[in-house]
Amino acid sequence: MDFSSSKKTMRISLALADAASFYCAMILLGMILLGSIRENSIAEEPVKGSQFSDRPLR
């Protein structure tokens, strides 16, 4: 019976799947972080139009 090569193939496949899952998670995390940085940079733009009404009165 050829169970040893079947187990070896299964272990290699599992290791490749784990590595691919890890790299996909890191890429997704990086995209989320980049998206949040870009979202925060919008606040540095000058205030225009209806944004003046959002300011508190003194």
Buried (B, 14 or more C-beta within 10 A) or exposed (E): EEEEEEEEEEEEEEEEEEEEEEEEEEEEEEEEEEEEEEEEEEEEEEEEEEEEEEEEEE
